[in-house]
């Protein structure tokens, strides 16, 4: 599994230098949503109510277009931590690294504030822009009310139409049925099976790829494809 691409979310410093220390991500996202838009406005002419002679709306392009990226990130301190992520007792200690990427920065010499430039990078996919919105959901708590698991819905924007370019890393599609399946025994968990195979960091993505709803208690006899991981636990 070491050959799989690892996603990164980090602040871009002065002179476009990468600050890859901040914004640590624990798991690769499952989906990236990219949307494009142009700024349109009604023509300022003698057409009534912005209508052309053929009855269609009269509009013109004004200014640059924009591209937006939406994705969801997961954090779970009950899962095995990557080597470069600290072990925490509260999941908010991990999510705050992403929240900090949204904070405005003050230029004391000019007396102005600006939003830091952030880059999301995953294999051949790279998006640089600003974080427009961020929504955090705390989804699993300890008996003492400490949040242990969280998801973050992240929206970034770039003031340009970004078009994908070729030249990304190659992909070799596996032959159907080529991966050996692992059979669960009574009382086994997906986390335990993944850890025994050296894939403890990837248990959440393996669960998603196999459609497992309760990874903590597997039905005896269930067959699992441990090589069907679709996302990987990571850190910067």
Secondary structure, 3 states (H helix, E strand, C coil): CCCCCCCEEEEECHHHCEECCCCCCCECCCCEEEEEECCEEECCCCCHHHECCCCCECEEECCCCEEEEEEEEEEECCCCCCCCCCCCCCCHHHHHHHHHHHCEEEECCCCEEEECEEEEEECCEEEEEEEEEEEEEEEEECCCCCEEEEEEEEEEEECCCCCCCCCCCCCCCCCCCCCCCEECCCCCCHHHHHHHCCCHHHHHHHHHHHCCCCCCCCCCCCEECCCCCCCCECCC
